[in-house]
Amino acid sequence: MTTDSLQSPVEIADAEQLEAVQAEVAKRLQSRVHEFHLLTRDNGLVLKGRAHSYHVKQLAQSLVQEFLHMPIVANEMRVWSSFPRSVE
């Protein structure tokens, strides 16, 4: 599946479409997401993986919504930072 075919919304995503969207999101967000993947659950999508920030987590969700016409039932991406937080 090419990225051109991602432009039109789909009703039900099959495994090939999910893989194509996963690859496109990872490509667009580059090193800001890791282990990104999509699961189907309850006639919707669940986002999994790690994001550099809450903004990147939202960007990933927006990209998925742009490509797939399926509800997102959960965004379970973990937010992590390479900078340690000080505990005071």
Phi and psi in radians as a Rosetta constraint file:
Dihedral C 1 N 2 CA 2 C 2 CIRCULARHARMONIC -1.601 0.35
Dihedral N 2 CA 2 C 2 N 3 CIRCULARHARMONIC 2.895 0.35
Dihedral C 2 N 3 CA 3 C 3 CIRCULARHARMONIC -1.184 0.35
Dihedral N 3 CA 3 C 3 N 4 CIRCULARHARMONIC -0.386 0.35
Dihedral C 3 N 4 CA 4 C 4 CIRCULARHARMONIC -1.090 0.35
Dihedral N 4 CA 4 C 4 N 5 CIRCULARHARMONIC -0.654 0.35
Dihedral C 4 N 5 CA 5 C 5 CIRCULARHARMONIC -1.301 0.35
Dihedral N 5 CA 5 C 5 N 6 CIRCULARHARMONIC -0.173 0.35
Dihedral C 5 N 6 CA 6 C 6 CIRCULARHARMONIC -1.383 0.35
Dihedral N 6 CA 6 C 6 N 7 CIRCULARHARMONIC -0.234 0.35
Dihedral C 6 N 7 CA 7 C 7 CIRCULARHARMONIC -1.237 0.35
Dihedral N 7 CA 7 C 7 N 8 CIRCULARHARMONIC -0.504 0.35
Dihedral C 7 N 8 CA 8 C 8 CIRCULARHARMONIC -1.642 0.35
Dihedral N 8 CA 8 C 8 N 9 CIRCULARHARMONIC 2.358 0.35
Dihedral C 8 N 9 CA 9 C 9 CIRCULARHARMONIC -1.170 0.35
Dihedral N 9 CA 9 C 9 N 10 CIRCULARHARMONIC 2.645 0.35
Dihedral C 9 N 10 CA 10 C 10 CIRCULARHARMONIC -2.101 0.35
Dihedral N 10 CA 10 C 10 N 11 CIRCULARHARMONIC 2.673 0.35
Dihedral C 10 N 11 CA 11 C 11 CIRCULARHARMONIC -1.403 0.35
Dihedral N 11 CA 11 C 11 N 12 CIRCULARHARMONIC -0.878 0.35
Dihedral C 11 N 12 CA 12 C 12 CIRCULARHARMONIC -2.254 0.35
Dihedral N 12 CA 12 C 12 N 13 CIRCULARHARMONIC 2.131 0.35
Dihedral C 12 N 13 CA 13 C 13 CIRCULARHARMONIC -1.469 0.35
Dihedral N 13 CA 13 C 13 N 14 CIRCULARHARMONIC 2.302 0.35
Dihedral C 13 N 14 CA 14 C 14 CIRCULARHARMONIC -1.648 0.35
Dihedral N 14 CA 14 C 14 N 15 CIRCULARHARMONIC 3.093 0.35
Dihedral C 14 N 15 CA 15 C 15 CIRCULARHARMONIC -1.017 0.35
Dihedral N 15 CA 15 C 15 N 16 CIRCULARHARMONIC -0.690 0.35
Dihedral C 15 N 16 CA 16 C 16 CIRCULARHARMONIC -1.140 0.35
Dihedral N 16 CA 16 C 16 N 17 CIRCULARHARMONIC -0.728 0.35
Dihedral C 16 N 17 CA 17 C 17 CIRCULARHARMONIC -1.161 0.35
Dihedral N 17 CA 17 C 17 N 18 CIRCULARHARMONIC -0.723 0.35
Dihedral C 17 N 18 CA 18 C 18 CIRCULARHARMONIC -1.065 0.35
Dihedral N 18 CA 18 C 18 N 19 CIRCULARHARMONIC -0.752 0.35
Dihedral C 18 N 19 CA 19 C 19 CIRCULARHARMONIC -1.103 0.35
Dihedral N 19 CA 19 C 19 N 20 CIRCULARHARMONIC -0.702 0.35
Dihedral C 19 N 20 CA 20 C 20 CIRCULARHARMONIC -1.146 0.35
Dihedral N 20 CA 20 C 20 N 21 CIRCULARHARMONIC -0.716 0.35
Dihedral C 20 N 21 CA 21 C 21 CIRCULARHARMONIC -1.187 0.35
Dihedral N 21 CA 21 C 21 N 22 CIRCULARHARMONIC -0.741 0.35
Dihedral C 21 N 22 CA 22 C 22 CIRCULARHARMONIC -0.974 0.35
Dihedral N 22 CA 22 C 22 N 23 CIRCULARHARMONIC -0.819 0.35
Dihedral C 22 N 23 CA 23 C 23 CIRCULARHARMONIC -1.137 0.35
Dihedral N 23 CA 23 C 23 N 24 CIRCULARHARMONIC -0.707 0.35
Dihedral C 23 N 24 CA 24 C 24 CIRCULARHARMONIC -1.181 0.35
Dihedral N 24 CA 24 C 24 N 25 CIRCULARHARMONIC -0.729 0.35
Dihedral C 24 N 25 CA 25 C 25 CIRCULARHARMONIC -1.107 0.35
Dihedral N 25 CA 25 C 25 N 26 CIRCULARHARMONIC -0.809 0.35
Dihedral C 25 N 26 CA 26 C 26 CIRCULARHARMONIC -1.067 0.35
Dihedral N 26 CA 26 C 26 N 27 CIRCULARHARMONIC -0.681 0.35
Dihedral C 26 N 27 CA 27 C 27 CIRCULARHARMONIC -1.158 0.35
Dihedral N 27 CA 27 C 27 N 28 CIRCULARHARMONIC -0.791 0.35
Dihedral C 27 N 28 CA 28 C 28 CIRCULARHARMONIC -1.228 0.35
Dihedral N 28 CA 28 C 28 N 29 CIRCULARHARMONIC -0.621 0.35
Dihedral C 28 N 29 CA 29 C 29 CIRCULARHARMONIC -1.664 0.35
Dihedral N 29 CA 29 C 29 N 30 CIRCULARHARMONIC -0.083 0.35
Dihedral C 29 N 30 CA 30 C 30 CIRCULARHARMONIC 0.780 0.35
Dihedral N 30 CA 30 C 30 N 31 CIRCULARHARMONIC -2.176 0.35
Dihedral C 30 N 31 CA 31 C 31 CIRCULARHARMONIC -1.377 0.35
Dihedral N 31 CA 31 C 31 N 32 CIRCULARHARMONIC 0.081 0.35
Dihedral C 31 N 32 CA 32 C 32 CIRCULARHARMONIC -1.486 0.35
Dihedral N 32 CA 32 C 32 N 33 CIRCULARHARMONIC -0.193 0.35
Dihedral C 32 N 33 CA 33 C 33 CIRCULARHARMONIC -2.242 0.35
Dihedral N 33 CA 33 C 33 N 34 CIRCULARHARMONIC 2.595 0.35
Dihedral C 33 N 34 CA 34 C 34 CIRCULARHARMONIC -2.394 0.35
Dihedral N 34 CA 34 C 34 N 35 CIRCULARHARMONIC 2.538 0.35
Dihedral C 34 N 35 CA 35 C 35 CIRCULARHARMONIC 0.956 0.35
Dihedral N 35 CA 35 C 35 N 36 CIRCULARHARMONIC 0.604 0.35
Dihedral C 35 N 36 CA 36 C 36 CIRCULARHARMONIC -1.286 0.35
Dihedral N 36 CA 36 C 36 N 37 CIRCULARHARMONIC 2.268 0.35
Dihedral C 36 N 37 CA 37 C 37 CIRCULARHARMONIC -2.702 0.35
Dihedral N 37 CA 37 C 37 N 38 CIRCULARHARMONIC 2.818 0.35
Dihedral C 37 N 38 CA 38 C 38 CIRCULARHARMONIC -2.008 0.35
Dihedral N 38 CA 38 C 38 N 39 CIRCULARHARMONIC 2.453 0.35
Dihedral C 38 N 39 CA 39 C 39 CIRCULARHARMONIC -2.150 0.35
Dihedral N 39 CA 39 C 39 N 40 CIRCULARHARMONIC 2.655 0.35
Dihedral C 39 N 40 CA 40 C 40 CIRCULARHARMONIC -1.763 0.35
Dihedral N 40 CA 40 C 40 N 41 CIRCULARHARMONIC 2.392 0.35
Dihedral C 40 N 41 CA 41 C 41 CIRCULARHARMONIC -2.693 0.35
Dihedral N 41 CA 41 C 41 N 42 CIRCULARHARMONIC 2.311 0.35
Dihedral C 41 N 42 CA 42 C 42 CIRCULARHARMONIC 0.909 0.35
Dihedral N 42 CA 42 C 42 N 43 CIRCULARHARMONIC 0.823 0.35
Dihedral C 42 N 43 CA 43 C 43 CIRCULARHARMONIC 1.019 0.35
Dihedral N 43 CA 43 C 43 N 44 CIRCULARHARMONIC 0.529 0.35
Dihedral C 43 N 44 CA 44 C 44 CIRCULARHARMONIC -2.601 0.35
Dihedral N 44 CA 44 C 44 N 45 CIRCULARHARMONIC -3.000 0.35
Dihedral C 44 N 45 CA 45 C 45 CIRCULARHARMONIC -1.983 0.35
Dihedral N 45 CA 45 C 45 N 46 CIRCULARHARMONIC 2.592 0.35
Dihedral C 45 N 46 CA 46 C 46 CIRCULARHARMONIC -2.144 0.35
Dihedral N 46 CA 46 C 46 N 47 CIRCULARHARMONIC 2.238 0.35
Dihedral C 46 N 47 CA 47 C 47 CIRCULARHARMONIC -1.635 0.35
Dihedral N 47 CA 47 C 47 N 48 CIRCULARHARMONIC 2.311 0.35
Dihedral C 47 N 48 CA 48 C 48 CIRCULARHARMONIC -2.226 0.35
Dihedral N 48 CA 48 C 48 N 49 CIRCULARHARMONIC 2.740 0.35
Dihedral C 48 N 49 CA 49 C 49 CIRCULARHARMONIC 2.299 0.35
Dihedral N 49 CA 49 C 49 N 50 CIRCULARHARMONIC -2.863 0.35
Dihedral C 49 N 50 CA 50 C 50 CIRCULARHARMONIC -2.206 0.35
Dihedral N 50 CA 50 C 50 N 51 CIRCULARHARMONIC 2.444 0.35
Dihedral C 50 N 51 CA 51 C 51 CIRCULARHARMONIC -2.163 0.35
Dihedral N 51 CA 51 C 51 N 52 CIRCULARHARMONIC 2.606 0.35
Dihedral C 51 N 52 CA 52 C 52 CIRCULARHARMONIC -1.210 0.35
Dihedral N 52 CA 52 C 52 N 53 CIRCULARHARMONIC -0.452 0.35
Dihedral C 52 N 53 CA 53 C 53 CIRCULARHARMONIC -2.737 0.35
Dihedral N 53 CA 53 C 53 N 54 CIRCULARHARMONIC 2.958 0.35
Dihedral C 53 N 54 CA 54 C 54 CIRCULARHARMONIC -1.146 0.35
Dihedral N 54 CA 54 C 54 N 55 CIRCULARHARMONIC -0.551 0.35
Dihedral C 54 N 55 CA 55 C 55 CIRCULARHARMONIC -1.094 0.35
Dihedral N 55 CA 55 C 55 N 56 CIRCULARHARMONIC -0.779 0.35
Dihedral C 55 N 56 CA 56 C 56 CIRCULARHARMONIC -1.155 0.35
Dihedral N 56 CA 56 C 56 N 57 CIRCULARHARMONIC -0.668 0.35
Dihedral C 56 N 57 CA 57 C 57 CIRCULARHARMONIC -1.017 0.35
Dihedral N 57 CA 57 C 57 N 58 CIRCULARHARMONIC -0.760 0.35
Dihedral C 57 N 58 CA 58 C 58 CIRCULARHARMONIC -1.198 0.35
Dihedral N 58 CA 58 C 58 N 59 CIRCULARHARMONIC -0.678 0.35
Dihedral C 58 N 59 CA 59 C 59 CIRCULARHARMONIC -1.044 0.35
Dihedral N 59 CA 59 C 59 N 60 CIRCULARHARMONIC -0.759 0.35
Dihedral C 59 N 60 CA 60 C 60 CIRCULARHARMONIC -1.060 0.35
Dihedral N 60 CA 60 C 60 N 61 CIRCULARHARMONIC -0.776 0.35
Dihedral C 60 N 61 CA 61 C 61 CIRCULARHARMONIC -1.096 0.35
Dihedral N 61 CA 61 C 61 N 62 CIRCULARHARMONIC -0.737 0.35
Dihedral C 61 N 62 CA 62 C 62 CIRCULARHARMONIC -1.111 0.35
Dihedral N 62 CA 62 C 62 N 63 CIRCULARHARMONIC -0.704 0.35
Dihedral C 62 N 63 CA 63 C 63 CIRCULARHARMONIC -1.120 0.35
Dihedral N 63 CA 63 C 63 N 64 CIRCULARHARMONIC -0.736 0.35
Dihedral C 63 N 64 CA 64 C 64 CIRCULARHARMONIC -1.073 0.35
Dihedral N 64 CA 64 C 64 N 65 CIRCULARHARMONIC -0.763 0.35
Dihedral C 64 N 65 CA 65 C 65 CIRCULARHARMONIC -1.108 0.35
Dihedral N 65 CA 65 C 65 N 66 CIRCULARHARMONIC -0.587 0.35
Dihedral C 65 N 66 CA 66 C 66 CIRCULARHARMONIC -1.132 0.35
Dihedral N 66 CA 66 C 66 N 67 CIRCULARHARMONIC -0.664 0.35
Dihedral C 66 N 67 CA 67 C 67 CIRCULARHARMONIC -1.584 0.35
Dihedral N 67 CA 67 C 67 N 68 CIRCULARHARMONIC -0.572 0.35
Dihedral C 67 N 68 CA 68 C 68 CIRCULARHARMONIC -2.123 0.35
Dihedral N 68 CA 68 C 68 N 69 CIRCULARHARMONIC 2.330 0.35
Dihedral C 68 N 69 CA 69 C 69 CIRCULARHARMONIC -1.657 0.35
Dihedral N 69 CA 69 C 69 N 70 CIRCULARHARMONIC 1.129 0.35
Dihedral C 69 N 70 CA 70 C 70 CIRCULARHARMONIC -2.365 0.35
Dihedral N 70 CA 70 C 70 N 71 CIRCULARHARMONIC 2.545 0.35
Dihedral C 70 N 71 CA 71 C 71 CIRCULARHARMONIC -1.200 0.35
Dihedral N 71 CA 71 C 71 N 72 CIRCULARHARMONIC 2.549 0.35
Dihedral C 71 N 72 CA 72 C 72 CIRCULARHARMONIC -1.667 0.35
Dihedral N 72 CA 72 C 72 N 73 CIRCULARHARMONIC 1.985 0.35
Dihedral C 72 N 73 CA 73 C 73 CIRCULARHARMONIC -1.533 0.35
Dihedral N 73 CA 73 C 73 N 74 CIRCULARHARMONIC -0.348 0.35
Dihedral C 73 N 74 CA 74 C 74 CIRCULARHARMONIC -2.829 0.35
Dihedral N 74 CA 74 C 74 N 75 CIRCULARHARMONIC 2.471 0.35
Dihedral C 74 N 75 CA 75 C 75 CIRCULARHARMONIC -1.986 0.35
Dihedral N 75 CA 75 C 75 N 76 CIRCULARHARMONIC 1.675 0.35
Dihedral C 75 N 76 CA 76 C 76 CIRCULARHARMONIC -1.717 0.35
Dihedral N 76 CA 76 C 76 N 77 CIRCULARHARMONIC 0.381 0.35
Dihedral C 76 N 77 CA 77 C 77 CIRCULARHARMONIC -1.189 0.35
Dihedral N 77 CA 77 C 77 N 78 CIRCULARHARMONIC 2.372 0.35
Dihedral C 77 N 78 CA 78 C 78 CIRCULARHARMONIC -1.538 0.35
Dihedral N 78 CA 78 C 78 N 79 CIRCULARHARMONIC 2.442 0.35
Dihedral C 78 N 79 CA 79 C 79 CIRCULARHARMONIC -1.702 0.35
Dihedral N 79 CA 79 C 79 N 80 CIRCULARHARMONIC 2.297 0.35
Dihedral C 79 N 80 CA 80 C 80 CIRCULARHARMONIC -2.437 0.35
Dihedral N 80 CA 80 C 80 N 81 CIRCULARHARMONIC 2.749 0.35
Dihedral C 80 N 81 CA 81 C 81 CIRCULARHARMONIC -2.327 0.35
Dihedral N 81 CA 81 C 81 N 82 CIRCULARHARMONIC 2.571 0.35
Dihedral C 81 N 82 CA 82 C 82 CIRCULARHARMONIC -1.419 0.35
Dihedral N 82 CA 82 C 82 N 83 CIRCULARHARMONIC -0.128 0.35
Dihedral C 82 N 83 CA 83 C 83 CIRCULARHARMONIC -1.654 0.35
Dihedral N 83 CA 83 C 83 N 84 CIRCULARHARMONIC 2.193 0.35
Dihedral C 83 N 84 CA 84 C 84 CIRCULARHARMONIC -1.209 0.35
Dihedral N 84 CA 84 C 84 N 85 CIRCULARHARMONIC 2.477 0.35
Dihedral C 84 N 85 CA 85 C 85 CIRCULARHARMONIC -1.566 0.35
Dihedral N 85 CA 85 C 85 N 86 CIRCULARHARMONIC 2.424 0.35
Dihedral C 85 N 86 CA 86 C 86 CIRCULARHARMONIC -1.471 0.35
Dihedral N 86 CA 86 C 86 N 87 CIRCULARHARMONIC 2.432 0.35
Dihedral C 86 N 87 CA 87 C 87 CIRCULARHARMONIC -1.836 0.35
Dihedral N 87 CA 87 C 87 N 88 CIRCULARHARMONIC 1.993 0.35
